[in-house]
Amino acid sequence: MNEEQICDFGLHAGEPYSRLPACFLNWMVETNHEKRDLAKNELNRREEAVSNSRCVQS
């Protein structure tokens, strides 16, 4: 996704999904929010970033 998605509702309206709290993104997924796919994508992006940042020991 080249263009950063912006949350357009609630307490976090106007904030990019990349800056939303994980608990808010998880709430969107758990409650089957209409924009849950955006939340899932952001949670997956964060998980991949953590995975990719782990040091590999040789």
C-alpha positions in Angstrom: 0.0 0.0 0.0 1.7 3.2 -1.2 -0.8 5.6 0.1 -1.2 5.6 3.9 -4.8 5.0 5.0 -6.4 7.5 7.4 -8.9 6.5 10.0 -12.1 8.4 9.4 -14.2 7.7 12.5 -14.3 7.8 16.3 -11.6 8.9 18.7 -8.8 8.4 16.2 -10.4 10.1 13.2 -7.7 11.8 11.0 -4.9 9.6 12.2 -3.1 7.1 9.9 -3.7 3.5 10.7 0.1 3.1 11.3 -0.3 5.3 14.4 -3.4 3.7 15.8 -3.1 1.7 19.1 -3.0 -2.1 18.6 -6.0 -2.4 21.0 -8.1 -0.2 18.7 -7.1 -2.2 15.7 -7.8 -5.5 17.5 -11.2 -4.1 18.6 -12.0 -3.4 14.9 -11.2 -6.9 13.9 -13.0 -8.5 16.9 -16.2 -6.5 16.4 -16.2 -7.2 12.7 -16.0 -3.5 11.9 -16.6 -2.6 8.3 -13.0 -1.4 8.0 -11.6 -4.5 9.7 -9.5 -5.4 6.7 -7.5 -2.1 7.1 -7.0 -3.0 10.7 -5.9 -6.6 9.9 -3.4 -5.2 7.2 -1.9 -2.9 9.8 -1.6 -5.5 12.4 0.1 -7.9 9.9 2.4 -5.1 8.8 3.5 -4.6 12.4 4.0 -8.3 13.0 6.2 -8.6 9.9 8.2 -5.6 11.0 8.9 -7.3 14.3 9.8 -10.6 12.6 12.1 -8.9 10.2 13.9 -6.9 12.9 14.9 -10.0 15.0 18.7 -10.5 14.9 19.8 -13.8 13.4 22.6 -15.4 15.3 25.2 -17.5 13.5 
